[in-house]
Amino acid sequence: MHFINPFRGLRPNKEKVSSVTIPSTDHLSKEIITNHKKKNPWSYLNIFNPDSKNSSSQNEIFTKSKKQFELMKKKSILMKDNVKSFYIYKISNKNHVQVGIVGAAKLSAYDNLHIRGHEEIYFERSQKRFDQIHNLNAQIGPIYVIYPDDIKLTKLIEEQITLKPKYSFAALDGCQHELWIINEQNTVLKIIEIFNKINRIYIADGHHRIEALSKLSEIRKHQNPNHTGREPYNYFMVAVFPKSQARILDYNRLIKDLYGYSVSDFIKQVKRKFFVEKQNSSYKPNKSKSFGMYLDENWYSIKLKKEPEENLFHINNLDINLLHYYLLEPILGIGDPRYDKRIDFLAGFHGLESIEKIVDSGEARLGFSLFATQIEDVINFADKKLTMPPKSTWFDPKPLDGLVAYDFE
């Protein structure tokens, strides 16, 4: 088999697609989730987050999820394509457009570093993904990956999207989602050939999901005495977008308290390492090594006074690490951000007004706005086989869950 392959996708019927598919729940409030589940009984939210009030165990919840998934297939809410296909996937909003291809990649390519990640894996999150995928015997959402731009592939995609899409609808994330099914043999072979030459892609979002899929594949392999390497569990679904179209938003920080400092004393401490200027309006940095700080209904710009020390792998020179090493840890006593309960994270799509709202409410004491991590940093870290700190990148927009699913049957 090839690097990226066509497959028989499991898709919602056209009339139900907007109510079945779901974005990352990070986009959704609890109220929106609850209302959407009630109004849309076939939504994947009723599989991922089934009503657990009357369930006495996790096994009962899994049973509900599996039963709902099978019922959706039985009722033809979900139908599997008869022919192996690629799927061209366009996501757009008023500020951004990205067009990629959904296909199936070999898990061995992940193990051999033809598919590279940049994010540290945490067992608990990976195990949760594993349990979900194992229970449904399917991968509901694709791994979002990026590839170096290729002129031939861009041209091929542009030709295909002049045709009418199979789906075109607005989703809960505020984006327009469109899908074209590509199963004409010559076109399929061209896509395969191009990806075989590219032969390296980078994970943008889905590190824990791919780790779970890799684990599941190994288990199925050991359970199968006739394993050949061609079984569906040896592959996983990817949504592959060109590097030039991938968009990373800022990933901002919220701090619970001032570590015992008064406001004036805290600012004095910050001024030892940073230039601090009070701003008349909300402040979002437009370049690296500078930050916005919101405290007591005031915005400040802060910028390091000295160039940070260089290090072998440039890990410390990521903005999130500069903020941590020069301010959060030495002044505020924030430890490992993976475990310290005094720090929280807010994706940039929420806007600076969300920082203000959370701080003004007293839920946090101060907030920091950051310059977004650059795509070149992601690729450099992946190529050096290094991992970035937690909450380094927020790729947006993201592929929906359930638009195309990949089952292992």
Buried (B, 14 or more C-beta within 10 A) or exposed (E): EBBBBBBBBBBBBEEBBBBBBBBBBEBBEEEEBEEBBEEBEBBBBBBBBBEEEEBEEEEEBBBBBBEBBEEBBEEEBBEEBEEBBBBBBBBBEEEEBBBBBBBBBBBBBBEEEBBBBBBEEBEEBBBBBBEBBBBBBBBBBBBBBBBEEBEEBBEBBEEBBEEEBBBBBEBBBEBBBBBBBBBEEEBBEBBBEBBEEBEBBBBBBBBBBBBBBBBBBEEBBEEEEEEEEEBBBBBBBBBBBBBEBBBBBBBBBBBBEBBEBEEEEBBEBBEEBBEBEEEEEBBBBEEBBBBBBBBEEEBBBBBBEEEBEEEEEBBBBBBBBBBBBBBBBEBBEBEEBEEBEBBBEBBBBBBBEBBBBBBEEEEBBBBBBBBBBBBEBBBBBBEBEEBBBBBBBBBBBBBBBBBBBBBBE
